[in-house]
């Protein structure tokens, strides 16, 4: 699961321009993408809870969707994992 999250970041790093410090630049870009991905996961979880509260989806469906969102958030590399992923 973690390797699947790393691949897009490594691909972007290989495509990026190599002007200044490629490691630092790639890490800064990756951190921005990581924050955005976590933010979107948080929005999706809130929307799921809101829809469930309104009675539009069942508890089982809500539980399933929130479980998938949780797995996605776990797959997003952070901290040491992110640095290892980018700076290889």
N, C-alpha and C positions, 0 to 999 in steps of 0.2 A: 504494500500500500504506500509506504514512504517513498519507494523508488519511483512510483508513478507520479508523485507530487514533485519529485526532483527533476524529472526529465524535461518538463517545459522550461524550468529555470535554467538548466544547463544548455538547452537549445537556444534560448534567448541570449545567453552569455556568449555562445559561439557565433551568433549572428551579429552581436553588438560591435560598434566601432572600438578599436583598440587605441585610443588617444592617450589618456592620462594613466591613472593607476587602474588597470582592468579589474583587479581583485576587489578593490575598495568600491569602485563604480558599480560593479555587478552586485556587490553585497547591498549597497544602498538601494539599487533598483529592486532587488529581491525583497528587501524589507518592506518597501512600498507595496509591492504586489501581495506580500503576506498580510499586511494590515488591511488592504482592500478585500482580500478573500475572507478574512476573519469577520470584517464588518458586514459583508454580504451574507455570511452564514448567520450572523446575529440577527440581521433583518429578516431572513427567511424563518428563523425560529420564532421571532416575535409575530410575524404574519401568521404562522401556523397556529400559535397559541390564540391569536385574536379570532381566527376563523373557527377554531374549535370552541371557543367561548361563546361565539354567536350560534353555535349548533349546526354549522354547515358541514362539519366532518365529524366522524365518530371518534371516541376515545382511542380505539384501536388504531385507526388511521393516523391520528395525531401522534401516538406513541411511535408508530413506525417511521413517520416523517422525521420526528425529532431525533430518533435513533440514527437515521441516515445522516442528518445534519451533524450530529455529534461525531460520527465516524469521519466525516469530511473534515471537520475541525481538527481532529486528531492527526489526520494525514498531512495537514499543512505544517511544513517544517518551521521550527522556531529556534532561536538561540544557537546553541552549539550544533544542532543538526543542520540548521540553515547554513551556518558557516562552513561546515564540512561538505555540504552539498555544493556550495558555490565555489569554494576555494580549492577544490581538488585539482 
